[in-house]
Amino acid sequence: MPSANHGRDSPIADETATLSVLWGNKLSITSLERLDPATLLEDMKRQEQALDDGIYPVDNRDRKTPDDWVPRHEAMVRLTGRHPFNAEPPLCLLNQDLTTSDLHYVRNHGAVPRLAVSSHRVEVSGLVGCPGSFSSLIAAADRSARHDSGDTRLCLAIVAKS
């Protein structure tokens, strides 16, 4: 977990500055500075409203595809053409301990579903210890123990393409 010091010399401040330059201060990055579920949910709602208001740019390469409503980080490197969107960030943007959601690699097999944070529900069932239905990130976070961990992910989409 990054330290609570978010001053000018912290990695989070550096990443915030980098993202601000790349996005021209159009993208909300509060999730970098405050990682609690309530803040993340509020940030998602703000981003959803900004999308509804037409504030975020939609890449011209996504025009006339099923994903023509999804804002994308302009630095993402597209791997498989226009649609479905499969991309990864350039390595130079992954030099921090924390990767923002807009810079996570994307592997899609179809269109991105249109979900509203305020009304979407997630059902957890089957062979799980605590089944339930959640209407927000906060409800899910309240029922789960919080822990931080690092991970490395690998996708072999390029192998499948060749």
N, CA, C and O atoms as a DFTB+ gen file, in Angstrom:
648 C
 N C O
     1  1       0.853      -1.183       0.000
     2  2       0.000       0.000       0.000
     3  2       0.888       1.231       0.000
     4  3       1.805       1.300       0.818
     5  1       0.669       2.206      -0.870
     6  2       1.478       3.400      -0.882
     7  2       1.300       4.184       0.402
     8  3       0.283       4.071       1.086
     9  1       2.306       4.978       0.714
    10  2       2.229       5.776       1.928
    11  2       1.170       6.855       1.776
    12  3       0.758       7.204       0.670
    13  1       0.743       7.371       2.923
    14  2      -0.292       8.402       2.915
    15  2       0.261       9.747       2.459
    16  3      -0.505      10.678       2.209
    17  1       1.590       9.858       2.349
    18  2       2.199      11.104       1.916
    19  2       2.023      11.253       0.411
    20  3       2.644      10.529      -0.367
    21  1       1.179      12.188       0.003
    22  2       0.937      12.417      -1.422
    23  2       1.507      13.770      -1.841
    24  3       0.924      14.468      -2.670
    25  1       2.646      14.131      -1.262
    26  2       3.260      15.405      -1.611
    27  2       3.899      15.354      -2.986
    28  3       3.751      14.379      -3.722
    29  1       4.611      16.418      -3.319
    30  2       5.195      16.539      -4.651
    31  2       6.212      15.444      -4.956
    32  3       6.398      15.105      -6.125
    33  1       6.875      14.880      -3.950
    34  2       7.916      13.891      -4.201
    35  2       7.426      12.455      -4.125
    36  3       8.239      11.536      -4.223
    37  1       6.156      12.229      -3.958
    38  2       5.647      10.862      -3.847
    39  2       5.407      10.267      -5.226
    40  3       5.163      11.002      -6.183
    41  1       5.474       8.923      -5.341
    42  2       5.163       8.279      -6.622
    43  2       3.763       8.607      -7.111
    44  3       3.551       8.759      -8.314
    45  1       2.800       8.719      -6.194
    46  2       1.432       9.024      -6.608
    47  2       1.357      10.422      -7.203
    48  3       0.660      10.633      -8.196
    49  1       2.061      11.377      -6.615
    50  2       2.067      12.728      -7.177
    51  2       2.696      12.719      -8.564
    52  3       2.210      13.401      -9.467
    53  1       3.779      11.946      -8.746
    54  2       4.409      11.842     -10.066
    55  2       3.444      11.250     -11.081
    56  3       3.323      11.767     -12.192
    57  1       2.753      10.168     -10.715
    58  2       1.802       9.524     -11.622
    59  2       0.641      10.467     -11.928
    60  3       0.168      10.535     -13.063
    61  1       0.192      11.187     -10.915
    62  2      -0.886      12.142     -11.113
    63  2      -0.472      13.202     -12.123
    64  3      -1.249      13.558     -13.009
    65  1       0.732      13.697     -11.995
    66  2       1.222      14.704     -12.937
    67  2       1.317      14.131     -14.344
    68  3       0.942      14.795     -15.311
    69  1       1.813      12.905     -14.467
    70  2       1.922      12.255     -15.776
    71  2       0.558      12.109     -16.418
    72  3       0.384      12.454     -17.586
    73  1      -0.420      11.600     -15.669
    74  2      -1.755      11.413     -16.220
    75  2      -2.412      12.742     -16.559
    76  3      -3.135      12.841     -17.550
    77  1      -2.167      13.764     -15.747
    78  2      -2.747      15.076     -16.028
    79  2      -2.230      15.619     -17.348
    80  3      -2.987      16.206     -18.121
    81  1      -0.936      15.423     -17.610
    82  2      -0.367      15.883     -18.874
    83  2      -0.956      15.094     -20.034
    84  3      -1.343      15.674     -21.048
    85  1      -1.028      13.763     -19.890
    86  2      -1.526      12.921     -20.975
    87  2      -2.983      13.200     -21.306
    88  3      -3.367      13.191     -22.475
    89  1      -3.800      13.449     -20.284
    90  2      -5.234      13.636     -20.503
    91  2      -5.646      15.097     -20.535
    92  3      -6.830      15.392     -20.696
    93  1      -4.714      16.009     -20.389
    94  2      -5.097      17.417     -20.391
    95  2      -6.035      17.759     -19.250
    96  3      -6.918      18.603     -19.405
    97  1      -5.856      17.112     -18.098
    98  2      -6.671      17.333     -16.897
    99  2      -8.144      17.013     -17.102
   100  3      -8.973      17.517     -16.344
   101  1      -8.510      16.200     -18.087
   102  2      -9.910      15.845     -18.321
   103  2     -10.343      14.645     -17.493
   104  3     -11.535      14.469     -17.242
   105  1      -9.404      13.824     -17.069
   106  2      -9.745      12.582     -16.398
   107  2      -9.615      12.728     -14.894
   108  3      -8.604      13.230     -14.403
   109  1     -10.627      12.296     -14.162
   110  2     -10.574      12.324     -12.704
   111  2      -9.598      11.264     -12.227
   112  3      -9.677      10.109     -12.647
   113  1      -8.689      11.644     -11.362
   114  2      -7.704      10.688     -10.881
   115  2      -7.725      10.604      -9.362
   116  3      -6.714      10.263      -8.749
   117  1      -8.848      10.907      -8.758
   118  2      -8.931      10.836      -7.307
   119  2      -8.723       9.423      -6.807
   120  3      -8.309       9.240      -5.662
   121  1      -8.994       8.415      -7.625
   122  2      -8.822       7.043      -7.165
   123  2      -7.365       6.733      -6.882
   124  3      -7.072       5.814      -6.117
   125  1      -6.439       7.478      -7.480
   126  2      -5.025       7.288      -7.176
   127  2      -4.694       7.790      -5.783
   128  3      -3.874       7.198      -5.080
   129  1      -5.328       8.875      -5.387
   130  2      -4.964       9.520      -4.145
   131  2      -5.699       8.950      -2.941
   132  3      -5.183       9.004      -1.825
   133  1      -6.882       8.411      -3.145
   134  2      -7.673       7.844      -2.054
   135  2      -8.222       6.515      -2.534
   136  3      -9.041       6.468      -3.451
   137  1      -7.776       5.454      -1.922
   138  2      -8.100       4.133      -2.436
   139  2      -9.238       3.438      -1.699
   140  3      -9.411       2.230      -1.863
   141  1     -10.018       4.152      -0.898
   142  2     -11.101       3.493      -0.181
   143  2     -12.291       3.263      -1.120
   144  3     -12.461       4.013      -2.081
   145  1     -13.116       2.241      -0.859
   146  2     -14.231       1.897      -1.753
   147  2     -15.235       3.023      -1.965
   148  3     -15.736       3.194      -3.076
   149  1     -15.539       3.796      -0.922
   150  2     -16.514       4.879      -1.076
   151  2     -16.013       5.917      -2.075
   152  3     -16.781       6.409      -2.903
   153  1     -14.739       6.246      -1.997
   154  2     -14.171       7.216      -2.928
   155  2     -14.148       6.666      -4.338
   156  3     -14.444       7.386      -5.292
   157  1     -13.799       5.393      -4.481
   158  2     -13.787       4.782      -5.811
   159  2     -15.178       4.795      -6.429
   160  3     -15.324       5.069      -7.620
   161  1     -16.197       4.499      -5.631
   162  2     -17.564       4.509      -6.141
   163  2     -17.968       5.913      -6.582
   164  3     -18.557       6.086      -7.649
   165  1     -17.653       6.911      -5.767
   166  2     -17.973       8.289      -6.137
   167  2     -17.235       8.697      -7.407
   168  3     -17.799       9.378      -8.263
   169  1     -15.972       8.282      -7.530
   170  2     -15.197       8.598      -8.724
   171  2     -15.826       7.948      -9.955
   172  3     -15.890       8.565     -11.018
   173  1     -16.291       6.702      -9.815
   174  2     -16.950       6.022     -10.931
   175  2     -18.227       6.762     -11.335
   176  3     -18.515       6.915     -12.522
   177  1     -18.985       7.218     -10.342
   178  2     -20.214       7.962     -10.644
   179  2     -19.900       9.266     -11.371
   180  3     -20.589       9.634     -12.323
   181  1     -18.846       9.971     -10.916
   182  2     -18.451      11.211     -11.590
   183  2     -18.027      10.930     -13.030
   184  3     -18.391      11.664     -13.949
   185  1     -17.248       9.852     -13.218
   186  2     -16.804       9.509     -14.567
   187  2     -17.990       9.118     -15.446
   188  3     -18.040       9.480     -16.621
   189  1     -18.939       8.382     -14.880
   190  2     -20.141       8.006     -15.628
   191  2     -20.933       9.251     -16.036
   192  3     -21.421       9.338     -17.163
   193  1     -21.057      10.206     -15.124
   194  2     -21.765      11.442     -15.443
   195  2     -21.005      12.237     -16.501
   196  3     -21.610      12.791     -17.419
   197  1     -19.679      12.293     -16.374
   198  2     -18.878      13.006     -17.371
   199  2     -19.042      12.369     -18.743
   200  3     -19.102      13.071     -19.753
   201  1     -19.113      11.052     -18.783
   202  2     -19.334      10.356     -20.052
   203  2     -20.698      10.717     -20.621
   204  3     -20.825      11.001     -21.812
   205  1     -21.729      10.705     -19.756
   206  2     -23.075      11.085     -20.196
   207  2     -23.106      12.524     -20.722
   208  3     -23.843      12.842     -21.655
   209  1     -22.291      13.387     -20.104
   210  2     -22.248      14.789     -20.510
   211  2     -21.369      15.021     -21.739
   212  3     -21.291      16.140     -22.246
   213  1     -20.712      13.972     -22.216
   214  2     -19.864      14.100     -23.401
   215  2     -18.534      14.769     -23.155
   216  3     -17.940      15.316     -24.085
   217  1     -18.041      14.741     -21.909
   218  2     -16.790      15.415     -21.577
   219  2     -15.571      14.601     -22.025
   220  3     -14.596      15.173     -22.510
   221  1     -15.615      13.292     -21.870
   222  2     -14.471      12.461     -22.228
   223  2     -14.396      12.258     -23.730
   224  3     -15.422      12.118     -24.396
   225  1     -13.190      12.242     -24.259
   226  2     -13.063      11.977     -25.690
   227  2     -13.235      10.494     -25.985
   228  3     -12.819       9.644     -25.197
   229  1     -13.840      10.194     -27.106
   230  2     -13.903       8.820     -27.600
   231  2     -12.972       8.776     -28.797
   232  3     -13.084       9.589     -29.714
   233  1     -12.051       7.820     -28.784
   234  2     -11.060       7.702     -29.847
   235  2     -11.756       7.537     -31.196
   236  3     -12.720       6.781     -31.312
   237  1     -11.276       8.232     -32.196
   238  2     -11.862       8.137     -33.537
   239  2     -11.837       6.714     -34.078
   240  3     -12.686       6.343     -34.889
   241  1     -10.863       5.909     -33.633
   242  2     -10.799       4.518     -34.090
   243  2     -11.954       3.687     -33.550
   244  3     -12.231       2.605     -34.066
   245  1     -12.633       4.183     -32.513
   246  2     -13.774       3.461     -31.946
   247  2     -15.106       3.910     -32.542
   248  3     -16.145       3.330     -32.228
   249  1     -15.092       4.914     -33.381
   250  2     -16.327       5.385     -34.011
   251  2     -16.908       4.276     -34.887
   252  3     -16.177       3.538     -35.547
   253  1     -18.218       4.177     -34.880
   254  2     -18.958       3.191     -35.674
   255  2     -18.604       1.747     -35.296
   256  3     -18.645       0.850     -36.138
   257  1     -18.256       1.533     -34.015
   258  2     -18.111       0.188     -33.457
   259  2     -19.074       0.096     -32.273
   260  3     -19.580       1.125     -31.827
   261  1     -19.343      -1.106     -31.751
   262  2     -20.213      -1.208     -30.570
   263  2     -19.660      -0.484     -29.338
   264  3     -20.409      -0.203     -28.402
   265  1     -18.362      -0.182     -29.328
   266  2     -17.738       0.492     -28.185
   267  2     -17.529       1.983     -28.432
   268  3     -16.648       2.586     -27.820
   269  1     -18.313       2.583     -29.308
   270  2     -18.090       3.991     -29.642
   271  2     -18.478       4.953     -28.523
   272  3     -18.430       6.169     -28.710
   273  1     -18.856       4.433     -27.382
   274  2     -19.218       5.256     -26.226
   275  2     -18.180       5.157     -25.105
   276  3     -18.298       5.860     -24.101
   277  1     -17.155       4.290     -25.256
   278  2     -16.200       4.015     -24.182
   279  2     -14.965       4.909     -24.318
   280  3     -14.268       4.841     -25.330
   281  1     -14.685       5.751     -23.307
   282  2     -13.461       6.545     -23.366
   283  2     -12.253       5.645     -23.123
   284  3     -12.302       4.750     -22.279
   285  1     -11.193       5.877     -23.846
   286  2      -9.972       5.076     -23.719
   287  2      -8.798       6.013     -23.445
   288  3      -8.770       7.155     -23.904
   289  1      -7.845       5.509     -22.699
   290  2      -6.620       6.278     -22.495
   291  2      -5.889       6.335     -23.826
   292  3      -5.658       5.306     -24.460
   293  1      -5.529       7.534     -24.245
   294  2      -4.947       7.699     -25.578
   295  2      -3.588       7.034     -25.746
   296  3      -3.148       6.823     -26.876
   297  1      -2.917       6.700     -24.653
   298  2      -1.603       6.070     -24.768
   299  2      -1.676       4.554     -24.959
   300  3      -0.661       3.925     -25.256
   301  1      -2.853       3.963     -24.793
   302  2      -2.968       2.507     -24.924
   303  2      -2.562       2.054     -26.327
   304  3      -2.944       2.658     -27.329
   305  1      -1.777       0.973     -26.369
   306  2      -1.293       0.419     -27.632
   307  2      -2.272      -0.658     -28.080
   308  3      -2.425      -1.680     -27.412
   309  1      -2.930      -0.429     -29.204
   310  2      -3.915      -1.388     -29.727
   311  2      -3.186      -2.568     -30.348
   312  3      -2.192      -2.412     -31.057
   313  1      -3.715      -3.766     -30.057
   314  2      -3.054      -4.983     -30.510
   315  2      -3.789      -5.702     -31.623
   316  3      -3.160      -6.397     -32.421
   317  1      -5.095      -5.555     -31.699
   318  2      -5.870      -6.381     -32.633
   319  2      -6.790      -5.568     -33.535
   320  3      -7.827      -6.078     -33.961
   321  1      -6.453      -4.356     -33.832
   322  2      -7.302      -3.566     -34.712
   323  2      -8.343      -2.772     -33.961
   324  3      -8.133      -2.380     -32.812
   325  1      -9.484      -2.531     -34.620
   326  2     -10.497      -1.643     -34.056
   327  2     -11.378      -2.293     -33.003
   328  3     -11.531      -1.745     -31.911
   329  1     -11.960      -3.446     -33.302
   330  2     -12.925      -4.041     -32.382
   331  2     -12.863      -5.558     -32.479
   332  3     -12.773      -6.086     -33.587
   333  1     -12.905      -6.266     -31.385
   334  2     -12.986      -5.759     -30.012
   335  2     -11.667      -5.128     -29.575
   336  3     -10.601      -5.432     -30.111
   337  1     -11.770      -4.252     -28.596
   338  2     -10.621      -3.499     -28.106
   339  2      -9.723      -4.407     -27.280
   340  3     -10.144      -4.926     -26.246
   341  1      -8.507      -4.599     -27.724
   342  2      -7.481      -5.326     -26.994
   343  2      -6.236      -4.461     -27.028
   344  3      -5.711      -4.149     -28.097
   345  1      -5.770      -4.078     -25.850
   346  2      -4.670      -3.125     -25.797
   347  2      -3.893      -3.280     -24.500
   348  3      -4.325      -3.947     -23.560
   349  1      -2.739      -2.642     -24.484
   350  2      -1.929      -2.594     -23.270
   351  2      -1.230      -1.244     -23.228
   352  3      -1.040      -0.608     -24.264
   353  1      -0.849      -0.806     -22.037
   354  2      -0.169       0.483     -21.937
   355  2       1.296       0.343     -22.340
   356  3       1.859      -0.748     -22.242
   357  1       1.916       1.421     -22.787
   358  2       3.354       1.373     -23.032
   359  2       4.083       1.173     -21.704
   360  3       3.646       1.677     -20.669
   361  1       5.180       0.448     -21.737
   362  2       5.903       0.139     -20.498
   363  2       6.335       1.387     -19.743
   364  3       6.418       1.359     -18.515
   365  1       6.611       2.475     -20.442
   366  2       7.064       3.688     -19.759
   367  2       6.018       4.248     -18.800
   368  3       6.359       5.034     -17.916
   369  1       4.751       3.861     -18.955
   370  2       3.704       4.338     -18.045
   371  2       3.454       3.383     -16.887
   372  3       2.582       3.632     -16.054
   373  1       4.206       2.303     -16.828
   374  2       4.003       1.310     -15.766
   375  2       5.163       1.291     -14.780
   376  3       5.478       0.238     -14.227
   377  1       5.798       2.420     -14.550
   378  2       6.972       2.460     -13.691
   379  2       6.661       2.784     -12.235
   380  3       7.578       3.076     -11.467
   381  1       5.406       2.739     -11.840
   382  2       5.014       2.995     -10.455
   383  2       4.503       1.712      -9.811
   384  3       4.258       0.719     -10.497
   385  1       4.346       1.739      -8.503
   386  2       3.796       0.588      -7.791
   387  2       2.312       0.415      -8.058
   388  3       1.775      -0.678      -7.881
   389  1       1.649       1.470      -8.478
   390  2       0.205       1.475      -8.650
   391  2      -0.133       1.731     -10.111
   392  3       0.405       2.653     -10.724
   393  1      -1.020       0.921     -10.667
   394  2      -1.467       1.121     -12.045
   395  2      -2.929       1.533     -12.008
   396  3      -3.756       0.837     -11.419
   397  1      -3.250       2.642     -12.622
   398  2      -4.631       3.111     -12.623
   399  2      -5.471       2.237     -13.546
   400  3      -4.944       1.584     -14.447
   401  1      -6.762       2.229     -13.317
   402  2      -7.641       1.353     -14.094
   403  2      -7.626       1.683     -15.578
   404  3      -7.800       0.790     -16.407
   405  1      -7.422       2.941     -15.928
   406  2      -7.407       3.293     -17.346
   407  2      -6.143       2.831     -18.057
   408  3      -6.069       2.882     -19.285
   409  1      -5.140       2.378     -17.293
   410  2      -3.907       1.875     -17.892
   411  2      -3.750       0.363     -17.754
   412  3      -2.707      -0.177     -18.122
   413  1      -4.743      -0.317     -17.242
   414  2      -4.670      -1.780     -17.200
   415  2      -4.842      -2.331     -18.598
   416  3      -5.557      -1.762     -19.423
   417  1      -4.171      -3.457     -18.855
   418  2      -4.344      -4.047     -20.184
   419  2      -5.784      -4.502     -20.355
   420  3      -6.462      -4.827     -19.381
   421  1      -6.242      -4.522     -21.584
   422  2      -7.631      -4.848     -21.895
   423  2      -7.659      -6.024     -22.851
   424  3      -6.996      -6.014     -23.889
   425  1      -8.434      -7.042     -22.490
   426  2      -8.660      -8.186     -23.377
   427  2     -10.161      -8.386     -23.475
   428  3     -10.789      -8.834     -22.516
   429  1     -10.733      -8.067     -24.597
   430  2     -12.171      -8.204     -24.818
   431  2     -12.437      -9.149     -25.970
   432  3     -11.645      -9.252     -26.908
   433  1     -13.557      -9.833     -25.887
   434  2     -13.996     -10.717     -26.969
   435  2     -15.273     -10.198     -27.611
   436  3     -15.827     -10.835     -28.507
   437  1     -15.736      -9.052     -27.157
   438  2     -16.976      -8.489     -27.681
   439  2     -17.148      -7.072     -27.185
   440  3     -16.200      -6.456     -26.697
   441  1     -18.340      -6.564     -27.307
   442  2     -18.637      -5.189     -26.905
   443  2     -18.625      -5.043     -25.383
   444  3     -18.936      -5.985     -24.654
   445  1     -18.263      -3.858     -24.923
   446  2     -18.303      -3.539     -23.497
   447  2     -19.765      -3.325     -23.117
   448  3     -20.448      -2.519     -23.748
   449  1     -20.261      -4.034     -22.091
   450  2     -21.669      -3.842     -21.707
   451  2     -21.888      -2.455     -21.111
   452  3     -21.017      -1.913     -20.430
   453  1     -23.037      -1.903     -21.372
   454  2     -23.396      -0.596     -20.805
   455  2     -24.053      -0.825     -19.448
   456  3     -25.197      -1.275     -19.373
   457  1     -23.330      -0.514     -18.384
   458  2     -23.822      -0.719     -17.026
   459  2     -23.850       0.610     -16.295
   460  3     -22.935       1.421     -16.439
   461  1     -24.878       0.835     -15.524
   462  2     -24.965       2.027     -14.682
   463  2     -24.576       1.640     -13.263
   464  3     -25.155       0.717     -12.689
   465  1     -23.598       2.338     -12.695
   466  2     -23.138       2.035     -11.344
   467  2     -24.297       2.076     -10.359
   468  3     -24.356       1.261      -9.438
   469  1     -25.213       3.011     -10.542
   470  2     -26.304       3.190      -9.585
   471  2     -27.313       2.041      -9.588
   472  3     -27.990       1.831      -8.581
   473  1     -27.436       1.293     -10.685
   474  2     -28.458       0.245     -10.739
   475  2     -27.915      -1.158     -11.005
   476  3     -28.670      -2.127     -10.932
   477  1     -26.642      -1.285     -11.307
   478  2     -26.084      -2.602     -11.626
   479  2     -25.934      -3.453     -10.366
   480  3     -25.557      -2.947      -9.310
   481  1     -26.229      -4.736     -10.481
   482  2     -26.082      -5.668      -9.361
   483  2     -25.150      -6.798      -9.767
   484  3     -25.145      -7.234     -10.919
   485  1     -24.368      -7.263      -8.815
   486  2     -23.478      -8.400      -9.017
   487  2     -23.922      -9.497      -8.074
   488  3     -24.049      -9.275      -6.870
   489  1     -24.161     -10.687      -8.618
   490  2     -24.562     -11.819      -7.789
   491  2     -23.399     -12.794      -7.673
   492  3     -22.802     -13.199      -8.670
   493  1     -23.089     -13.159      -6.432
   494  2     -22.043     -14.135      -6.149
   495  2     -22.740     -15.377      -5.620
   496  3     -23.401     -15.328      -4.583
   497  1     -22.594     -16.500      -6.336
   498  2     -23.293     -17.720      -5.929
   499  2     -22.461     -18.937      -6.319
   500  3     -21.370     -18.815      -6.876
   501  1     -22.995     -20.091      -6.017
   502  2     -22.282     -21.327      -6.335
   503  2     -21.472     -21.805      -5.149
   504  3     -21.911     -21.682      -4.006
   505  1     -20.309     -22.343      -5.405
   506  2     -19.462     -22.898      -4.350
   507  2     -18.619     -21.803      -3.702
   508  3     -17.392     -21.804      -3.806
   509  1     -19.288     -20.879      -3.038
   510  2     -18.612     -19.787      -2.338
   511  2     -19.045     -19.788      -0.885
   512  3     -20.136     -20.254      -0.558
   513  1     -18.200     -19.271      -0.018
   514  2     -18.503     -19.257       1.400
   515  2     -19.545     -18.242       1.801
   516  3     -20.223     -18.421       2.813
   517  1     -19.687     -17.186       1.037
   518  2     -20.591     -16.102       1.417
   519  2     -21.353     -15.604       0.185
   520  3     -21.030     -14.543      -0.349
   521  1     -22.364     -16.361      -0.272
   522  2     -23.110     -15.910      -1.451
   523  2     -23.907     -14.646      -1.151
   524  3     -24.257     -14.373      -0.003
   525  1     -24.181     -13.896      -2.183
   526  2     -24.974     -12.688      -1.990
   527  2     -25.130     -11.922      -3.278
   528  3     -24.593     -12.294      -4.321
   529  1     -25.880     -10.841      -3.181
   530  2     -26.107      -9.957      -4.308
   531  2     -25.743      -8.551      -3.857
   532  3     -26.198      -8.098      -2.807
   533  1     -24.934      -7.867      -4.635
   534  2     -24.430      -6.560      -4.244
   535  2     -24.856      -5.515      -5.252
   536  3     -24.824      -5.747      -6.461
   537  1     -25.258      -4.355      -4.742
   538  2     -25.687      -3.286      -5.635
   539  2     -24.641      -2.200      -5.786
   540  3     -24.831      -1.280      -6.581
   541  1     -23.555      -2.276      -5.057
   542  2     -22.508      -1.266      -5.200
   543  2     -21.185      -1.830      -4.725
   544  3     -21.136      -2.872      -4.072
   545  1     -20.124      -1.138      -5.058
   546  2     -18.793      -1.532      -4.596
   547  2     -18.690      -1.455      -3.084
   548  3     -17.986      -2.253      -2.465
   549  1     -19.380      -0.509      -2.493
   550  2     -19.299      -0.339      -1.045
   551  2     -19.861      -1.558      -0.331
   552  3     -19.257      -2.040       0.627
   553  1     -20.999      -2.064      -0.774
   554  2     -21.590      -3.241      -0.142
   555  2     -20.659      -4.437      -0.257
   556  3     -20.497      -5.186       0.706
   557  1     -20.054      -4.626      -1.401
   558  2     -19.130      -5.745      -1.583
   559  2     -17.895      -5.562      -0.712
   560  3     -17.411      -6.525      -0.116
   561  1     -17.385      -4.351      -0.632
   562  2     -16.188      -4.092       0.163
   563  2     -16.468      -4.258       1.650
   564  3     -15.605      -4.727       2.392
   565  1     -17.658      -3.880       2.095
   566  2     -18.004      -4.013       3.505
   567  2     -18.042      -5.474       3.945
   568  3     -17.777      -5.769       5.110
   569  1     -18.366      -6.390       3.037
   570  2     -18.472      -7.807       3.391
   571  2     -17.168      -8.559       3.199
   572  3     -17.071      -9.731       3.564
   573  1     -16.182      -7.917       2.641
   574  2     -14.925      -8.585       2.338
   575  2     -13.812      -8.042       3.214
   576  3     -13.794      -6.862       3.564
   577  1     -12.893      -8.916       3.559
   578  2     -11.705      -8.465       4.267
   579  2     -10.809      -7.757       3.257
   580  3     -10.613      -8.246       2.145
   581  1     -10.273      -6.622       3.640
   582  2      -9.419      -5.870       2.729
   583  2      -7.980      -6.304       2.911
   584  3      -7.494      -6.458       4.031
   585  1      -7.313      -6.497       1.798
   586  2      -5.892      -6.789       1.830
   587  2      -5.258      -6.258       0.560
   588  3      -5.913      -6.125      -0.474
   589  1      -3.986      -5.959       0.654
   590  2      -3.242      -5.473      -0.499
   591  2      -2.297      -6.566      -0.956
   592  3      -1.706      -7.271      -0.137
   593  1      -2.159      -6.703      -2.242
   594  2      -1.218      -7.679      -2.775
   595  2      -0.790      -7.235      -4.158
   596  3      -1.499      -6.502      -4.848
   597  1       0.359      -7.685      -4.535
   598  2       0.839      -7.410      -5.883
   599  2       0.603      -8.631      -6.742
   600  3       0.572      -9.754      -6.238
   601  1       0.439      -8.424      -8.018
   602  2       0.318      -9.575      -8.903
   603  2       0.884      -9.228     -10.267
   604  3       1.046      -8.061     -10.624
   605  1       1.172     -10.257     -10.998
   606  2       1.645     -10.116     -12.366
   607  2       0.676     -10.870     -13.245
   608  3       0.338     -12.020     -12.965
   609  1       0.233     -10.234     -14.295
   610  2      -0.732     -10.879     -15.187
   611  2      -0.130     -11.002     -16.573
   612  3       0.654     -10.162     -17.016
   613  1      -0.515     -12.056     -17.227
   614  2      -0.013     -12.327     -18.561
   615  2      -1.169     -12.754     -19.438
   616  3      -2.008     -13.553     -19.021
   617  1      -1.218     -12.239     -20.622
   618  2      -2.247     -12.650     -21.567
   619  2      -1.566     -13.103     -22.846
   620  3      -0.645     -12.449     -23.335
   621  1      -2.019     -14.211     -23.378
   622  2      -1.419     -14.759     -24.586
   623  2      -2.260     -14.464     -25.820
   624  3      -2.326     -15.279     -26.741
   625  1      -2.901     -13.306     -25.840
   626  2      -3.756     -12.950     -26.980
   627  2      -2.961     -12.864     -28.270
   628  3      -3.469     -13.218     -29.334
   629  1      -1.729     -12.402     -28.193
   630  2      -0.912     -12.272     -29.399
   631  2      -0.578     -13.649     -29.958
   632  3      -0.542     -13.830     -31.175
   633  1      -0.335     -14.621     -29.083
   634  2      -0.062     -15.988     -29.538
   635  2      -1.273     -16.534     -30.275
   636  3      -1.138     -17.183     -31.313
   637  1      -2.457     -16.268     -29.736
   638  2      -3.682     -16.761     -30.368
   639  2      -3.914     -16.105     -31.723
   640  3      -4.506     -16.712     -32.615
   641  1      -3.453     -14.876     -31.880
   642  2      -3.650     -14.150     -33.133
   643  2      -2.773     -14.714     -34.245
   644  3      -3.177     -14.728     -35.408
   645  1      -1.570     -15.181     -33.894
   646  2      -0.620     -15.621     -34.922
   647  2      -0.871     -17.021     -35.420
   648  3      -0.142     -17.509     -36.284
